[in-house]
Amino acid sequence: TDVTAFGAEDLRVGALVVSECPLLTDLSGLERITEVSGDISIDTVDAMATLDLRTLGRVGGSIEVRGLPALESLGLPALERVGTLIVADNPQLVTAQSLAALSQVGDTLEFTGNLRLTTLGLTGLTTGGRVHIRDNEALGTLGGFERLTQATELTVERNDALESVAGLGNVQTVDGNLWIVQNPLLTRVALPGLVQVGTLAVNGSPLLTELNLANLRVVDATLAIQNGHVTTIDLPALESLGSLALNNLDSLEEVRLGQLTQVGDVTLHAVGRPGGPDLVVVSSLMEVGNVTLTYNYALRGLTGFEAVERIDGNLLIRFDRGLEDLEGFDAVTSIGGDVTIVDGETLPQCRAQAFVDRVGEVNIGGRVDVTRNFNVCPD
């Protein structure tokens, strides 16, 4: 039921594996380990309530604490650096506050499937590598990440009680994906410190009403906002964006794109609601890759595109329920790909055809399909 045979002196070891020890209740005898050059793996230890490695300061490889049904707390108060830390599938674990000294995770930090976890408490963490916070049903906030400024990836996913990500407010750069997805009680995403990200996706939070990205300057790939009741997306500092995708946002009224003049792709899908206000897009866009506008109620006009002279890729407008004209594209002189304007419920066929005629098929690089736009042309 214990491991006291290891003695009391300070220890530096190459690796530590504790597995399939159903009667082991604690790690008495290992409290003096200060450094592990390789990996620590602790799994299938059914009776252990506390993981007590109180003097452990550094781990060159990974720490994996997985599937301990009785574990209630982590005892790692001296841990400062680790390659990878995975804490997963520990149904009784309530807090990780003992990790306050941890400042650097070189590769991966993961908390997954800890059903009673309410507090992370990683108050010293500045660099997190790949950070994944998933399937922690009782986790209400991300408090404890306030010193985190940089990550390789950051995923906050399927945390059923999560209402705030304010703890991530000082994160400045995420090299790859920043995904905040499928957190059903999340009402506000405030990332005021974020300056640069690879891809930013916020979706699956139907109660979301507020988005704060006040200092975001660069999105290397995609900014995707989906679901929720956000009314305004304001990106005053935005300078570079790979693509923009706004999907299933029935309350969206305004989008501000800062100083952005060029974007790869723009997708607006299912924006607005019947009888709702028209979407206002404020931008300095002059060049766009692909433009996709489908199933929108909020696009009676096309604000935000007035200065666009060139669409390098395809233009697709389909099943838009509010679009009445294409005057927002009056500056467009060339389209590199296909032009498809079909099945418009409120767009007159004559106005769709007049847009194609004005651009001229010689200035359209692909095929043209302008059909089944059902509103009656005005006299």
Secondary structure as GFF3:
##gff-version 3
##sequence-region A 1 379
A	DSSP	three_ten_helix	4	6	.	.	.	ID=ss1
A	DSSP	beta_strand	11	13	.	.	.	ID=ss2
A	DSSP	beta_strand	16	19	.	.	.	ID=ss3
A	DSSP	beta_strand	33	36	.	.	.	ID=ss4
A	DSSP	beta_strand	40	43	.	.	.	ID=ss5
A	DSSP	beta_strand	50	52	.	.	.	ID=ss6
A	DSSP	beta_strand	58	66	.	.	.	ID=ss7
A	DSSP	beta_strand	73	75	.	.	.	ID=ss8
A	DSSP	beta_strand	81	88	.	.	.	ID=ss9
A	DSSP	three_ten_helix	97	99	.	.	.	ID=ss10
A	DSSP	beta_strand	104	112	.	.	.	ID=ss11
A	DSSP	beta_strand	130	134	.	.	.	ID=ss12
A	DSSP	beta_strand	150	151	.	.	.	ID=ss13
A	DSSP	beta_strand	153	157	.	.	.	ID=ss14
A	DSSP	three_ten_helix	166	168	.	.	.	ID=ss15
A	DSSP	beta_strand	173	181	.	.	.	ID=ss16
A	DSSP	beta_strand	188	190	.	.	.	ID=ss17
A	DSSP	beta_strand	196	203	.	.	.	ID=ss18
A	DSSP	beta_strand	210	212	.	.	.	ID=ss19
A	DSSP	beta_strand	218	226	.	.	.	ID=ss20
A	DSSP	beta_strand	232	234	.	.	.	ID=ss21
A	DSSP	beta_strand	240	249	.	.	.	ID=ss22
A	DSSP	beta_strand	254	256	.	.	.	ID=ss23
A	DSSP	beta_strand	262	271	.	.	.	ID=ss24
A	DSSP	beta_strand	280	282	.	.	.	ID=ss25
A	DSSP	beta_strand	287	294	.	.	.	ID=ss26
A	DSSP	beta_strand	310	311	.	.	.	ID=ss27
A	DSSP	beta_strand	315	318	.	.	.	ID=ss28
A	DSSP	three_ten_helix	327	329	.	.	.	ID=ss29
A	DSSP	beta_strand	334	335	.	.	.	ID=ss30
A	DSSP	beta_strand	339	342	.	.	.	ID=ss31
A	DSSP	alpha_helix	349	359	.	.	.	ID=ss32
A	DSSP	three_ten_helix	361	363	.	.	.	ID=ss33
A	DSSP	beta_strand	368	371	.	.	.	ID=ss34
###
